[in-house]
Amino acid sequence: MEKAYSFRFYPTPEQESLLRRTLGCVRLVDNKALHVRTQAWYEKQERVGYAQTSSM
């Protein structure tokens, strides 16, 4: 039997600002990594793995 928990939190304005900035940075890095991996595949037919992506 699997259980799921749901939580809700109410951040302060300062915490909300920090969360938004952090998630914005994460989204930017993720999109850049996806672009590099996609570009490598379509141009050179080569796979870019996690280790290579992480080192970038």
C-alpha distances in whole Angstrom, upper triangle without the diagonal:
4,7,10,13,17,20,24,27,30,32,36,38,39,35,35,38,37,33,35,37,35,33,36,37,34,34,37,37,34,36,39,37,36,39,41,38,39,42,42,41,43,46,46,43,42,38,38,35,33,35,38,37,36,39,41
4,7,10,13,17,20,23,27,29,33,35,35,32,31,34,33,30,31,34,31,29,32,33,30,30,34,33,30,33,35,34,32,36,37,35,36,39,40,38,40,44,43,41,39,36,35,32,30,33,35,34,33,36,38
4,7,10,13,17,20,24,26,29,32,33,29,29,32,31,27,29,32,29,27,31,32,29,29,33,32,30,32,35,34,33,36,38,36,36,40,40,39,41,45,45,42,40,37,36,33,31,33,36,34,33,37,38
4,7,10,14,17,20,22,26,28,29,26,25,28,27,24,26,28,26,24,27,29,26,26,30,30,27,30,33,31,30,34,35,34,34,38,39,38,40,43,43,41,39,36,34,32,29,32,35,32,31,35,36
4,7,10,13,17,19,23,25,26,23,22,26,25,21,24,26,24,22,26,27,25,25,29,29,27,29,32,31,31,34,36,34,35,39,40,39,41,44,44,42,40,37,35,33,30,33,35,33,31,35,36
4,7,10,14,16,20,22,23,20,19,23,22,19,21,24,22,20,24,25,23,24,27,28,26,28,31,30,30,33,35,34,35,38,39,39,40,43,44,42,41,37,35,33,30,33,35,32,31,35,35
4,7,10,13,16,19,20,17,16,20,19,16,19,22,20,19,22,24,22,23,27,27,26,28,31,30,30,33,35,34,35,38,40,39,41,44,45,43,41,38,36,34,31,33,35,32,31,34,34
4,7,10,13,16,17,14,13,17,17,15,17,20,19,18,21,23,22,22,26,27,26,27,30,31,30,33,35,35,36,39,40,40,42,44,45,44,42,39,37,35,32,34,36,33,31,35,35
4,6,10,12,14,11,11,14,15,12,15,18,17,16,19,22,21,22,25,26,25,27,30,30,31,33,35,35,36,39,40,41,42,45,46,45,43,40,37,36,32,34,36,33,31,34,34
4,7,9,11,9,9,12,13,12,14,17,17,17,19,22,21,22,25,27,26,28,31,31,32,34,36,37,37,40,42,42,44,46,47,46,45,41,39,37,34,36,38,34,33,35,35
4,6,8,5,6,9,10,9,11,14,14,15,17,19,19,20,23,24,25,26,29,30,30,32,34,35,36,38,40,41,42,44,46,45,43,40,37,36,33,34,36,32,30,33,33
4,5,5,6,9,10,10,12,14,15,16,18,20,21,22,24,26,27,28,30,31,32,34,36,37,38,40,42,43,44,46,47,47,45,42,40,38,35,37,37,34,32,35,34
4,5,5,6,9,10,11,12,14,15,16,19,20,21,23,25,26,27,29,30,31,33,35,36,37,39,41,42,43,45,46,46,45,42,39,38,35,36,37,34,32,34,33
4,5,5,6,9,10,11,12,14,15,17,19,20,21,23,24,26,27,29,30,32,34,35,36,38,40,41,42,44,45,45,43,41,38,36,33,34,35,32,30,32,31
4,5,5,6,9,10,10,12,14,15,16,18,20,21,22,24,26,27,28,30,32,33,34,36,38,39,40,42,43,43,41,38,35,34,31,32,33,29,27,30,29
4,5,5,6,9,10,10,12,14,15,16,18,20,21,22,24,26,27,28,30,31,32,34,36,37,38,40,42,41,40,37,34,33,30,32,32,29,27,30,29
4,5,5,6,9,10,11,12,14,15,17,19,20,21,23,25,26,27,29,30,31,33,35,36,37,39,40,41,39,36,33,33,30,31,31,28,26,28,27
4,5,5,6,9,10,11,12,14,15,17,18,20,21,23,24,26,27,29,30,32,33,35,36,38,39,39,37,34,31,30,27,28,29,25,24,25,24
4,5,5,6,8,10,10,12,14,15,16,18,20,21,22,24,26,27,28,30,32,33,34,36,37,37,35,32,29,28,25,27,27,24,22,25,24
4,5,5,6,9,10,10,12,14,15,16,18,20,21,22,24,26,27,28,30,32,33,34,36,36,34,32,29,28,25,27,27,24,23,25,23
4,6,5,6,9,10,11,13,14,15,17,19,20,21,23,25,26,27,29,31,32,33,34,35,33,31,28,27,24,26,25,22,21,23,21
4,5,5,6,9,10,11,12,14,16,17,18,20,21,23,24,26,27,29,30,32,33,33,31,28,25,24,21,22,23,19,18,20,19
4,5,5,6,9,10,10,12,14,15,16,18,20,21,22,24,26,27,28,30,31,31,29,27,24,23,20,22,22,19,18,20,19
4,5,5,6,9,10,11,12,14,15,17,19,20,21,22,25,26,27,28,30,30,29,26,24,23,21,23,22,19,18,20,18
4,5,5,6,9,10,11,12,14,15,17,19,20,21,23,25,26,27,28,29,27,24,21,21,19,20,19,16,15,17,15
4,5,5,6,9,10,11,12,14,16,17,18,20,21,23,24,26,27,27,25,22,19,18,16,17,17,14,13,16,14
4,6,5,6,9,10,10,12,14,15,16,18,20,21,22,24,25,25,24,21,19,19,17,19,18,15,15,17,15
4,5,5,6,9,10,11,12,14,15,16,18,20,21,22,24,24,23,21,18,19,17,18,17,14,14,16,13
4,6,5,6,9,10,11,12,14,15,17,19,20,21,22,22,21,18,15,15,13,15,14,10,10,12,10
4,5,5,6,9,10,11,12,14,15,17,18,20,21,21,19,16,14,14,12,14,14,10,11,13,11
4,5,5,6,9,10,10,12,14,15,16,18,20,20,19,17,14,15,14,17,15,12,13,15,13
4,5,5,6,9,10,10,12,14,15,16,18,18,17,15,13,14,13,15,13,10,12,13,10
4,5,5,6,9,10,11,12,14,15,16,16,14,12,9,10,10,12,10,6,9,11,8
4,5,5,6,8,10,11,12,14,15,15,14,12,10,11,11,14,12,9,12,14,12
4,6,5,6,8,10,11,12,14,14,14,12,11,13,14,16,13,11,14,15,12
4,6,5,6,9,10,10,11,12,11,10,8,11,12,13,10,8,12,12,10
4,6,5,6,9,10,11,10,9,7,6,8,10,12,10,8,12,13,11
4,5,5,6,9,10,9,9,9,9,11,13,16,13,12,15,17,15
4,5,5,6,8,9,9,10,10,13,15,17,14,13,16,17,15
4,6,5,6,6,6,7,7,11,13,15,12,11,15,16,14
4,6,6,4,5,6,8,11,14,16,14,13,17,18,17
4,6,6,8,10,12,15,18,20,17,16,20,21,19
4,6,8,11,12,16,19,20,17,17,21,21,19
4,5,9,11,14,18,18,16,16,20,20,18
4,7,10,13,16,18,16,16,20,20,19
4,7,10,13,14,12,13,17,17,16
4,6,10,11,10,10,14,15,15
4,7,8,6,7,10,11,11
4,6,5,6,9,10,11
4,5,5,6,8,10
4,5,5,6,9
4,5,5,6
4,5,5
4,5
4
